[in-house]
Amino acid sequence: MTVTHREPVRFLVFSASLRTGSLNTRLAVLAAAAIRANGGQADVASMRDFDAPSYNTDVQDNEGFPAGADRFRASLTACDGFVICAPEYNASMPGALKNAIDWVSRYKPQPFNELHGLLMSASPSMGGGNRGLWSLRVPLEHLGTRLYPDMFSLAQAQHAFDDLDQIADPRLRDRFAANIENFMDLVEASKHYPCVKRHWVEYLGEHPEPELDRVE
Ligand SMILES: Cc1cc2nc3c(=O)[nH]c(=O)nc-3n(C[C@H](O)[C@H](O)[C@H](O)COP(=O)(O)O)c2cc1C
């Protein structure tokens, strides 16, 4: 389903794969198209834009932030929410992605704090790379990202796209579309509807308190 009107919402969309021919990049292209079809702005980036040397405090102190970290920070700061399509490497996230997160976590203000995020993956395996997304939730939630509870993982992804590069299975295609649309509704509500309670709490039943608020 596509919406006819939506308040302005802007999303960063990128695949965390560095390789050409990436399955996750194909999924990211679909995510950006779905965002645009639902009235949002999608800024598509490449992991190559954000790639950086291994994090080292000496380098940060003596040389400052690398260009990839500057670009990642700028892209995060410009958006209302992000979609990452991340490969699973050894049941976790790719090292390049964790390294990029580590670099931007050192900026002040810390750009992930209170930003909305949606996680997706594609893999030739039956699990679709879903374990990698669970590992990715840990640093992102630690940094205060408002991660959408639902995630989308495309299993046997080398066979999952049709000739038009759409998700071939109609039920999976619908689920993918609903995931994006529901996430967009949440980000739109959070940004534009002042009646929405802005506090973010970690556990159901936890009441917002200044002492528990995340530091930047
Ligand atoms: C170092 C490495 C580790 C991998 N580990 C896993 C894994 O744990 N689970 C999985 O589903 N796929 C794993 N794969 C396979 C990737 O899912 C597959 O290469 C996928 O196509 C990578 O994403 P991309 O196509 O977007 O580059 C691994 C691949 C590499 C290179």
The ligand as an ORCA input file, in Angstrom:
! r2SCAN-3c Opt
* xyz 0 1
  C      33.455    -13.937      6.602
  C      32.073    -14.415      6.272
  C      31.293    -14.983      7.242
  C      29.978    -15.369      6.950
  N      29.197    -15.873      7.953
  C      27.884    -16.085      7.705
  C      26.999    -16.430      8.779
  O      27.377    -16.570      9.911
  N      25.679    -16.576      8.474
  C      25.195    -16.399      7.206
  O      23.993    -16.514      7.027
  N      26.014    -16.100      6.175
  C      27.343    -15.927      6.404
  N      28.179    -15.585      5.384
  C      27.639    -15.560      4.031
  C      27.072    -14.201      3.710
  O      25.762    -14.133      4.225
  C      27.037    -14.022      2.195
  O      28.354    -13.969      1.703
  C      26.267    -12.797      1.803
  O      26.083    -12.812      0.413
  C      26.974    -11.537      2.251
  O      26.168    -10.412      2.041
  P      26.284     -9.513      0.708
  O      25.822    -10.372     -0.439
  O      25.367     -8.372      0.953
  O      27.722     -9.098      0.549
  C      29.489    -15.223      5.646
  C      30.304    -14.658      4.659
  C      31.580    -14.275      4.957
  C      32.432    -13.626      3.881
*
